[in-house]
Amino acid sequence: MVSVMGDLGGSALPFRFRRQFVPLPYGRRQSRCRDSRRRQEPPPSNCTARRLFPLTTAKHGYNVKLPARLWLRDAKRGVQMDCPRCGSANPDGKSFCGDCGERLPRRCKVCGNESAPGKKFCADCGAPLAAAGSGTAARRTRVFAPAATAANTAERRQLTVMFCDLVGSTALSARIDPEDLREVIATYHGCVAEVVDHYGGFVAKYMGDGLLIYFGYPNAHEDDAERAARAGLAVSRAVGQLQTEHNVEPLKVRVGIATGLVVVGDLIGAGAAQEQAVVGETPNLAARLQALAEPGAVLICASTRRLIGSLFDYRDLDTVALKGIAEPVHATQVLRESAIESRFEALHPGRTPLVARDEELDVLVRRWSQVKGGEGRVVLISGEPGIGKSRLTVALQEAVAGEPHVHLRYFCSPHRTQTALHPIISQLEHAAGFDRSDSNETKLDKLEAMLTLSSGQVAQDAALFAELLSIPTGERYSDPALSPQRRKELLLQRLVGQISGLAERSPVLMIQEDVHWADPTSRDLLDRTIEHIRALPVLFIVTFRPEFVPPWLGQPHVTALGLSRLGPRDNAEMIARVAGGKELPAALKEQIVARTDGVPLFVEELTKSVLESGALREQEHAMCSQAHCRRSPCRRPCKPPSWRGSIGSRRCAASPRSEPPSGASSRMS
């Protein structure tokens, strides 16, 4: 360094060239000196300033390069900041010019780059721009600005969390080679991920032999808790059937599921390790339930149990105290899908009050009267979720319960949209009275007994229906050599013929719900049925959501009914009926009406949630708020868990499809 400075000697640039240059058109530059405003030309090309240290304008704020000894001198004195308005030099660290009062740009203490006035972070290195007098602290500490802060979309939402853990992985690692263990773990991970994706879940993180899974984020569904329970059972079955050349015994998993409110979306980490945090008690509870579960078992918490109702068969466990959870937890094991026929009855066991549907019910009753006269009728009922489609069909069933008729009900499922004729299979199994413990011969006997009521060719129909129901027949029936297409065509004809056979005995009331979830083959059968019942004493009621466009409109025997939301007076009536005739505070009723937006199911659930919250005390003919409750639900009722999922699914459907953040690579925790 000494020899370099000796070579430069006194051939350094004048001090005036250390001023700020302002860019001009055509590449010309202008500098401002402290004592004059005259234009200064850049140094000549043969100037010794070409033999300098590489100090550039973008990094250190200079427009020309300085000799080494002047650069070292300025480094010792402290670099001065020139005012962009008057050109006066100001001590480093000042915020305003001492001569004209102009706000001075800030210089980064880490990289030396100048930033515009008002900026808080350096645009080059991300270090904070310290205020006046804090230059030393900024020079010592390198802080990275949170560049992704603007992209963080943390939100409060209901989430169902599932923890899945492989049983006996430690013992397995001691028996087989690490590379073989890696293959087993990879196969296990792929199996679980495939099942979870089928049910709309999201694998947030792979943790060795465990997986963290979300239902309700990034995409929410109205039945996330049900999807999680179905996925847990499917994962347990699928992992148990995995076969690799390295595992001798069948693999088993433990699954824990919990539902609750969380805050999700905060970005943590950086680069490839960036993840989105989920904050709340729900992930911890799911992890504790997973540790408590037996091999092959699926445990759920009380909130998840309330959301999925009677859709599954359960085994209640004792209330247990879990580490880190304040209150004892009531755990429940999910055994299997229940045999209940109606989703509406499974999720809403009590009778919902029927309000403001007198006209629609009168239309259905008149159509039933026409059916009893021998005319076939079809009624299409459309409406958004929770508007009361299923409740209206139940009201019709109650109205005609005392009259002789045959009642057939079919239910489409959101989880069976690719299963051919799933509504028909479920109805046949229910009508025949199948039990899980029945043998194949017993099921065939029950099937034949059911077909005797509607068919003149019991053996031929039983052979077709047994194949549809996946019941082995052995040599009980002859198997004609038919092509698959011909067999399907014959099956659809026999199914339509069953309706004709029943209609010969008495009027038939058919109800098929949620047709928007029907599989293609079921829709084909639906088209045939609607066309076939024109001259039969059959009332066929079809319910669906507005996104489904029915192709049967305009036919003379088809009637369309659209259910609208409740008005203010109808909302007040429903609140009173749910409250058992007790008068609620006026402010509370206004909040319920405003938050439920006229959807009957939401009105019922929110009213029940307020009544069960304990914030109201009952008087003789009215309900009033507890005096000790400052934040009473009367002022701000909370959303019940039973319809948070529905609101979340509507929000996701209305917005662009949510995707995991870039860099997270399906890994979020």
C-alpha positions in Angstrom: 0.0 0.0 0.0 2.9 2.4 0.8 4.5 1.8 -2.6 1.2 2.5 -4.4 0.8 5.8 -2.7 4.4 6.7 -3.4 3.8 6.0 -7.1 0.8 8.3 -7.1 2.7 11.1 -5.4 1.2 14.5 -5.9 -0.6 13.8 -9.1 -3.9 13.4 -7.4 -7.1 15.0 -8.6 -8.1 18.4 -7.2 -10.5 18.2 -4.3 -13.3 19.8 -6.3 -13.8 16.6 -8.3 -15.1 14.9 -5.3 -18.4 16.6 -5.8 -21.7 15.1 -6.9 -22.2 14.9 -10.7 -25.8 15.4 -12.0 -26.5 13.4 -15.2 -27.3 15.5 -18.3 -28.5 14.5 -21.8 -26.0 13.0 -24.2 -23.8 11.8 -21.5 -22.6 15.2 -20.2 -22.0 15.7 -16.5 -22.3 18.7 -14.2 -20.7 19.1 -10.8 -21.3 21.6 -8.1 -18.5 23.1 -6.0 -18.8 24.4 -2.6 -17.8 28.0 -3.6 -19.1 28.3 -7.1 -21.8 26.8 -9.4 -19.8 26.8 -12.6 -19.7 23.7 -14.8 -16.7 21.4 -14.3 -15.4 19.1 -17.0 -14.3 15.5 -16.2 -10.5 15.0 -15.9 -8.5 14.5 -19.1 -7.9 10.9 -20.3 -4.2 11.0 -19.5 -4.8 12.1 -15.9 -3.2 9.9 -13.3 -6.7 9.4 -11.9 -7.0 6.4 -14.1 -4.5 4.6 -11.8 -6.9 4.5 -8.8 -8.7 2.1 -6.6 -12.0 0.9 -8.2 -14.4 3.0 -6.2 -17.6 3.4 -8.2 -20.5 5.8 -8.1 -23.2 3.2 -7.5 -21.5 1.8 -4.4 -19.8 4.8 -2.8 -21.6 7.8 -4.1 -18.7 9.3 -6.1 -19.1 10.3 -9.8 -15.3 10.2 -10.4 -12.6 7.9 -9.0 -10.4 9.2 -6.3 -6.7 8.7 -5.6 -5.9 6.1 -2.9 -4.4 8.6 -0.4 -7.5 11.0 -0.8 -9.8 8.0 -0.3 -7.9 6.9 2.8 -8.0 10.5 4.1 -11.7 10.8 3.6 -12.3 7.5 5.3 -10.5 8.8 8.4 -12.4 12.1 8.4 -15.8 10.7 7.6 -17.5 11.2 4.2 -19.5 14.4 3.8 -22.9 14.5 2.2 -23.5 17.2 -0.5 -26.9 18.8 -0.6 -28.7 17.9 -3.9 -30.2 21.5 -4.0 -27.4 23.9 -3.1 -24.3 21.7 -3.2 -23.2 22.6 0.3 -21.3 19.9 2.2 -22.9 18.5 5.3 -21.4 16.2 8.0 -22.3 12.6 7.6 -25.4 11.5 9.5 -27.3 14.8 9.2 -30.9 14.7 7.9 -31.3 18.2 6.5 -28.9 20.7 4.8 -27.5 23.3 7.1 -27.6 26.0 4.4 -31.0 25.6 2.6 -32.9 23.1 4.8 -33.3 20.5 2.0 -33.8 16.9 3.2 -30.5 15.0 2.6 -30.4 11.5 1.1 -29.2 8.8 3.4 -26.1 6.8 2.9 -26.0 3.1 3.8 -23.4 2.4 6.5 -22.8 -1.1 5.2 -22.4 -0.7 1.4 -22.2 3.1 1.1 -25.1 3.4 -1.4 -27.2 6.5 -1.3 -30.9 6.2 -0.8 -33.7 8.7 -1.5 -35.0 10.7 1.5 -37.6 8.9 3.5 -36.5 5.3 2.7 -35.9 3.0 5.7 -33.9 0.2 4.1 -31.0 0.1 1.6 -32.1 -1.0 -1.9 -28.8 -2.8 -2.5 -28.1 -4.8 0.6 -31.3 -4.5 2.7 -29.6 -3.0 5.7 -31.7 -0.5 7.8 -30.8 3.2 7.1 -30.0 4.4 10.6 -31.3 7.8 11.7 -28.9 10.6 12.6 -26.5 9.7 15.4 -26.9 5.9 15.0 -24.2 5.2 12.5 -22.1 3.1 14.7 -24.8 0.6 15.5 -25.7 0.2 11.9 -22.1 -0.4 10.9 -21.8 -3.2 13.4 -25.0 -5.1 12.8 -26.0 -6.5 9.4 -29.8 -6.8 9.3 -31.7 -8.2 6.3 -34.9 -6.4 5.4 -38.0 -8.7 5.3 -38.4 -8.4 1.5 -41.4 -10.7 1.5 -43.3 -8.7 4.2 -45.7 -7.3 1.6 -46.5 -10.8 0.3 -47.4 -12.1 3.7 -51.1 -12.8 3.9 -51.6 -14.1 7.4 -55.3 -14.6 8.2 -57.4 -16.1 10.9 -59.4 -19.2 9.7 -60.7 -22.5 10.7 -58.3 -25.3 9.9 -58.3 -29.1 10.3 -54.8 -30.4 11.0 -53.8 -34.1 10.6 -50.6 -35.6 11.9 -49.7 -39.0 10.5 -46.8 -41.1 11.9 -45.3 -44.4 10.8 -45.4 -47.0 13.6 -42.1 -48.9 14.3 -39.9 -46.9 12.0 -37.0 -46.9 14.6 -37.1 -50.7 14.9 -37.3 -51.0 11.1 -34.2 -48.8 10.7 -32.2 -51.1 13.0 -33.2 -54.2 10.8 -32.6 -53.0 7.3 -30.0 -51.0 5.4 -30.4 -47.2 5.3 -30.9 -47.2 1.6 -33.6 -49.8 1.9 -35.2 -47.7 4.7 -35.1 -44.7 2.4 -37.1 -46.6 -0.2 -39.7 -47.7 2.3 -40.1 -44.2 3.7 -40.4 -42.8 0.1 -43.1 -45.3 -0.8 -44.9 -44.5 2.4 -44.7 -40.8 1.8 -46.0 -41.2 -1.8 -48.9 -43.4 -0.6 -50.0 -40.9 2.0 -49.6 -37.9 -0.3 -51.8 -39.5 -3.0 -54.6 -40.3 -0.6 -54.5 -36.8 1.0 -54.6 -35.1 -2.4 -57.6 -37.2 -3.4 -59.6 -35.8 -0.5 -58.4 -32.2 -1.0 -55.8 -32.0 1.7 -52.4 -30.4 1.6 -49.2 -32.1 2.8 -47.6 -29.2 4.6 -44.4 -30.8 5.8 -42.5 -34.2 5.7 -40.9 -34.8 9.0 -38.9 -38.1 8.7 -41.5 -40.8 9.1 -44.3 -38.3 9.9 -46.4 -35.9 7.8 -48.2 -32.7 8.7 -51.3 -32.2 6.7 -53.8 -29.3 6.4 -57.5 -29.5 5.4 -58.8 -25.9 4.9 -55.6 -24.3 3.7 -54.6 -23.1 1.2 -58.0 -24.0 -0.3 -61.0 -24.3 2.1 -64.0 -26.6 1.7 -67.3 -26.7 3.5 -66.6 -30.2 4.7 -62.9 -30.1 5.6 -63.3 -32.0 8.8 -65.2 -34.8 7.0 -62.5 -34.9 4.4 -59.8 -35.3 7.0 -61.6 -38.2 8.7 -62.1 -40.0 5.4 -58.5 -39.4 4.5 -57.3 -40.7 7.9 -59.2 -44.0 7.4 -58.0 -44.3 3.8 -54.4 -43.7 4.8 -54.6 -46.3 7.5 -56.0 -48.9 4.9 -53.6 -47.9 2.1 -50.4 -48.0 4.2 -51.4 -51.3 5.7 -51.6 -52.7 2.1 -48.2 -51.4 1.0 -45.8 -54.1 0.0 -42.1 -53.7 -0.4 -39.3 -56.2 -0.5 -37.9 -54.8 2.7 -40.8 -54.8 5.1 -41.8 -58.3 6.3 -44.7 -57.1 8.5 -47.5 -54.8 7.3 -46.9 -51.1 7.9 -49.2 -49.2 10.3 -49.7 -45.6 11.0 -51.1 -43.4 13.8 -53.4 -40.5 12.9 -54.5 -37.6 15.0 -57.0 -35.0 13.8 -58.0 -31.7 15.4 -60.1 -28.7 14.2 -59.9 -25.1 15.4 -59.1 -21.5 14.8 -55.5 -20.7 13.8 -53.6 -17.8 12.2 -51.9 -19.1 9.0 -49.9 -17.4 6.3 -46.9 -15.7 8.1 -43.7 -16.3 6.1 -40.8 -17.6 8.1 -37.3 -18.5 6.9 -35.8 -17.5 3.6 -35.1 -19.1 0.2 -35.7 -22.8 -0.2 -36.4 -23.0 3.6 -39.2 -20.5 3.5 -42.4 -21.8 5.0 -45.8 -20.4 6.2 -46.4 -20.7 9.9 -49.6 -22.0 11.5 -50.1 -20.5 14.9 -52.6 -21.8 17.4 -53.5 -24.7 19.7 -54.9 -26.9 16.9 -51.6 -28.3 15.5 -50.4 -29.1 19.1 -53.6 -30.9 19.8 -53.4 -33.0 16.6 -49.9 -34.0 17.5 -50.8 -35.1 21.0 -53.8 -37.1 19.7 -51.5 -38.8 17.1 -49.1 -39.8 19.9 -52.1 -41.2 21.9 -53.5 -43.3 19.1 -53.0 -47.0 18.8 -51.3 -48.5 15.6 -53.8 -48.2 12.8 -56.2 -45.9 14.7 -57.5 -42.5 13.8 -58.3 -40.2 16.7 -60.2 -36.9 16.5 -61.0 -34.2 19.0 -64.4 -33.1 20.2 -64.7 -30.1 17.8 -64.0 -32.4 14.8 -66.6 -34.9 16.1 -69.2 -32.2 16.3 -68.6 -31.1 12.7 -68.8 -34.6 11.1 -71.9 -35.6 13.1 -73.1 -39.2 12.4 -71.3 -39.7 9.2 -69.0 -42.3 10.9 -69.1 -45.0 13.5 -67.0 -44.1 16.6 -65.5 -45.5 19.7 -65.5 -43.1 22.6 -62.3 -43.0 24.7 -61.8 -41.7 28.2 -61.1 -38.0 28.8 -57.4 -37.6 28.9 -55.0 -34.9 30.0 -52.5 -34.1 27.3 -49.2 -32.3 27.8 -49.4 -28.6 27.0 -53.3 -28.6 26.8 -54.9 -26.8 29.7 -58.2 -28.7 29.8 -58.8 -32.4 29.6 -59.5 -33.6 26.0 -62.3 -36.0 25.0 -60.8 -38.2 22.3 -62.8 -40.3 19.9 -61.6 -43.0 17.5 -63.1 -43.1 14.0 -63.9 -46.7 13.1 -65.6 -46.6 9.7 -68.2 -44.8 7.6 -71.7 -45.2 9.0 -74.6 -46.8 7.3 -76.8 -43.7 7.6 -78.6 -42.9 4.4 -79.0 -39.1 4.4 -76.2 -36.6 4.8 -78.7 -34.0 6.0 -79.9 -36.2 8.8 -76.3 -37.2 9.7 -75.1 -33.6 10.0 -78.3 -32.1 11.4 -80.0 -34.6 13.6 -82.6 -32.2 15.0 -85.5 -30.8 12.9 -84.8 -27.4 11.6 -87.8 -25.0 11.8 -89.3 -24.5 8.3 -89.9 -20.7 7.9 -91.2 -18.8 4.8 -91.5 -21.9 2.6 -95.3 -22.3 2.6 -95.7 -21.5 -1.1 -93.0 -23.9 -2.2 -94.4 -26.7 0.0 -97.9 -26.0 -1.4 -96.5 -26.5 -4.9 -95.1 -29.9 -3.9 -98.3 -31.0 -2.3 -100.3 -30.0 -5.5 -97.8 -32.0 -7.6 -98.3 -35.0 -5.3 -102.1 -34.7 -5.8 -101.6 -34.9 -9.6 -99.3 -37.9 -9.2 -102.0 -39.8 -7.3 -104.2 -39.2 -10.3 -101.7 -41.1 -12.5 -99.6 -38.3 -13.9 -95.9 -38.2 -13.6 -94.3 -35.1 -12.3 -90.7 -33.8 -11.8 -89.8 -30.9 -9.5 -86.4 -29.3 -9.7 -85.4 -27.5 -6.5 -82.3 -25.3 -6.7 -80.6 -23.1 -4.0 -77.3 -22.3 -2.4 -75.9 -24.4 0.5 -77.9 -24.0 3.7 -80.9 -22.4 2.0 -83.3 -25.3 3.0 -83.5 -27.7 0.0 -83.3 -30.9 2.1 -85.5 -29.4 4.8 -88.2 -28.8 2.2 -88.1 -32.4 1.0 -88.4 -33.6 4.6 -91.5 -31.4 5.1 -93.1 -33.0 2.1 -92.4 -36.5 3.4 -94.0 -35.5 6.7 -97.0 -34.1 4.8 -97.7 -37.4 2.9 -96.6 -39.8 5.6 -100.2 -40.9 6.3 -100.9 -41.9 2.7 -99.9 -45.2 1.0 -96.9 -44.8 -1.2 -93.4 -46.1 -2.0 -90.6 -43.8 -0.9 -87.2 -43.9 -2.6 -84.3 -41.6 -1.7 -80.9 -41.2 -3.4 -78.0 -39.1 -2.2 -75.0 -38.0 -4.2 -71.7 -37.5 -2.4 -68.9 -35.0 -3.1 -66.4 -37.9 -2.4 -68.0 -40.3 -4.9 -68.2 -38.1 -8.0 -66.1 -40.7 -10.0 -67.9 -43.8 -8.6 -70.4 -45.1 -11.2 -74.0 -45.2 -9.9 -73.0 -44.6 -6.3 -76.4 -43.2 -5.3 -78.1 -46.3 -6.7 -75.8 -48.6 -4.9 -76.3 -47.0 -1.6 -80.1 -47.0 -2.1 -80.2 -50.7 -3.0 -78.0 -51.7 0.0 -80.3 -49.8 2.3 -83.5 -51.1 0.8 -82.3 -54.7 0.9 -81.2 -54.3 4.5 -77.6 -55.3 4.2 -75.5 -55.6 7.3 -71.7 -55.6 7.5 -71.7 -59.1 9.1 -73.9 -60.6 6.3 -72.3 -63.3 4.2 -72.5 -63.3 0.4 -75.3 -65.8 0.4 -77.3 -63.8 2.9 -76.9 -60.7 0.9 -78.1 -62.5 -2.3 -81.2 -63.8 -0.4 -82.0 -60.3 0.8 -81.5 -58.9 -2.7 -83.9 -61.4 -4.3 -86.5 -60.7 -1.6 -86.4 -57.0 -2.4 -86.6 -57.6 -6.2 -89.8 -59.7 -5.8 -91.7 -56.5 -5.1 -90.8 -54.8 -8.4 -89.5 -57.4 -10.9 -90.9 -60.3 -12.8 -87.5 -61.6 -13.6 -85.9 -61.9 -10.3 -83.0 -64.2 -11.2 -81.9 -62.1 -14.2 -82.2 -58.8 -12.3 -80.4 -60.3 -9.2 -77.4 -61.3 -11.4 -77.1 -57.8 -12.8 -77.6 -56.1 -9.4 -75.2 -58.4 -7.6 -72.5 -57.5 -10.0 -73.3 -53.8 -9.4 -73.1 -54.3 -5.7 -69.8 -56.3 -5.9 -71.4 -59.5 -4.4 -69.8 -62.7 -5.7 -72.5 -65.1 -7.0 -70.5 -68.2 -7.8 -72.6 -70.6 -9.8 -75.9 -69.4 -8.4 -76.9 -67.5 -11.6 -76.1 -68.1 -15.2 -73.7 -65.6 -16.7 -74.7 -64.6 -20.3 -71.8 -63.6 -22.5 -72.4 -59.8 -22.9 -70.1 -57.0 -23.9 -69.5 -54.4 -21.2 -71.5 -51.8 -23.1 -74.4 -54.2 -23.6 -74.3 -55.1 -19.9 -74.4 -51.5 -18.9 -77.3 -50.8 -21.2 -79.2 -53.8 -19.8 -78.5 -52.7 -16.2 -79.8 -49.2 -16.8 -83.0 -50.6 -18.4 -83.6 -52.9 -15.4 -83.1 -50.0 -12.9 -85.7 -47.9 -14.8 -87.9 -51.0 -14.9 -87.8 -51.2 -11.1 -89.6 -47.9 -10.9 -92.3 -49.1 -13.2 -92.8 -52.2 -11.1 -93.1 -50.2 -7.9 -95.5 -47.7 -9.5 -97.9 -50.5 -10.4 -98.5 -51.1 -6.7 -98.8 -47.6 -5.4 -97.7 -44.0 -6.0 -93.9 -43.4 -5.8 -92.2 -40.5 -4.2 -88.5 -40.3 -5.4 -86.0 -37.8 -4.1 -82.5 -37.4 -5.4 -80.4 -34.8 -3.6 -77.3 -32.9 -4.6 -77.3 -33.9 -8.3 -74.5 -31.5 -8.9 -72.2 -34.2 -7.4 -73.6 -37.0 -9.5 -71.3 -39.1 -11.6 -71.8 -39.3 -15.4 -73.5 -42.7 -15.3 -76.0 -41.6 -12.7 -76.8 -38.5 -14.8 -77.5 -40.8 -17.7 -79.9 -42.9 -15.6 -81.4 -39.6 -14.4 -82.2 -38.6 -17.9 -83.8 -41.9 -18.7 -85.9 -41.8 -15.5 -87.3 -38.3 -16.0 -88.3 -39.3 -19.6 -89.8 -42.6 -18.5 -92.1 -41.4 -15.6 -94.3 -39.1 -17.8 -97.2 -41.6 -17.6 -96.4 -43.2 -14.3 -97.7 -42.1 -10.8 -94.3 -40.9 -9.8 -93.2 -37.6 -8.2 -89.5 -37.2 -8.7 -87.9 -34.4 -6.7 -84.3 -33.4 -7.7 -82.2 -30.9 -5.7 -79.0 -29.2 -6.7 -77.0 -26.0 -6.3 -77.1 -23.0 -8.7 -73.9 -23.9 -10.5 -75.6 -27.0 -11.9 -77.6 -26.3 -15.1 -80.4 -28.9 -15.5 -81.1 -30.1 -19.1 -84.7 -31.0 -18.4 -86.2 -27.5 -18.2 -89.0 -26.8 -20.6 -90.6 -30.3 -20.5 -94.3 -30.2 -19.7 -94.1 -32.4 -16.7 -91.1 -30.6 -15.1 -91.5 -27.7 -12.6 -88.6 -25.6 -11.4 -88.4 -24.1 -7.9 -85.7 -21.6 -6.8 -85.3 -21.0 -3.1 -84.4 -17.5 -2.0 -82.9 -16.1 1.2 -85.1 -15.1 4.1 -86.2 -11.5 4.7 -85.8 -9.6 7.9 -89.2 -10.6 9.3 -88.6 -14.3 8.4 -85.2 -14.1 10.1 -86.8 -12.8 13.3 -89.4 -15.5 13.2 -86.8 -18.2 12.8 -84.6 -16.8 15.6 -87.7 -16.9 17.9 -88.5 -20.5 17.0 -84.9 -21.7 17.5 -84.9 -19.8 20.9 -88.0 -21.7 21.9 -90.3 -18.7 21.9 -88.0 -16.7 24.2 -87.4 -13.1 23.2 -83.7 -12.2 22.6 -82.3 -8.7 23.0 -82.9 -6.5 20.0 -79.2 -5.7 19.5 -78.4 -9.5 19.4 -81.1 -10.2 16.9 -79.8 -7.4 14.6 -76.3 -8.9 14.8 -77.5 -12.4 13.9 -79.6 -11.1 11.0 -76.6 -9.0 9.7 -74.1 -11.8 10.0 -76.2 -14.7 8.5 -77.3 -12.8 5.4 -80.7 -14.6 5.3 -79.4 -18.2 5.0 -81.7 -20.3 7.2 -79.0 -22.8 8.3 -76.7 -20.0 9.3 -79.5 -18.3 11.3 -80.2 -21.5 13.1 -76.5 -22.3 13.9 -75.6 -18.8 15.1 -78.7 -18.6 17.3 -77.9 -22.0 18.9 -74.3 -20.9 19.3 -75.3 -17.8 21.2 -77.8 -19.7 23.4 -75.2 -22.4 24.2 -72.4 -19.9 25.0 -73.7 -19.1 28.5 -73.6 -15.4 27.9 -77.5 -15.2 28.2 -79.6 -15.9 31.2 -83.2 -17.0 31.0 -86.0 -15.0 32.5 -89.7 -15.6 32.4 -90.4 -14.7 28.8 -87.1 -13.4 27.5 -83.4 -13.8 27.4 -81.0 -11.1 28.6 -77.2 -10.9 28.7 -75.1 -11.7 31.8 -74.2 -8.5 33.6 -70.6 -9.7 34.3 -69.8 -10.4 30.6 -68.2 -7.3 29.1 -67.7 -8.8 25.7 -71.0 -10.4 25.4 -72.1 -12.2 22.2 -75.0 -9.9 22.3 -72.7 -7.3 21.0 -70.6 -9.4 18.6 -71.7 -13.0 18.2 -69.0 -15.3 16.9 -69.2 -17.7 13.9 -70.1 -21.3 14.8 -67.6 -23.8 13.7 -70.3 -25.7 11.7 -70.4 -22.9 9.1 -66.9 -21.4 9.2 -65.9 -24.0 6.6 -68.8 -23.0 4.3 -67.8 -19.3 4.5 -64.2 -20.2 3.9 -65.0 -22.3 0.8 -67.1 -19.5 -0.6 -64.2 -17.0 -0.1 -61.8 -19.4 -1.9 -64.3 -19.9 -4.7 -64.7 -16.2 -5.2 -61.0 -15.4 -5.2 -58.2 -16.8 -7.5 -57.1 -20.3 -6.6 -54.8 -20.2 -3.6 -51.5 -21.9 -4.1 -48.5 -22.5 -1.7 -45.9 -19.8 -1.8 -43.0 -20.1 -4.2 -40.0 -21.6 -2.4 -42.2 -23.5 0.1 -42.3 -26.5 -2.1 -45.3 -28.0 -0.4 -43.6 -27.6 2.9 -45.4 -25.4 5.4 -45.5 -25.5 9.2 
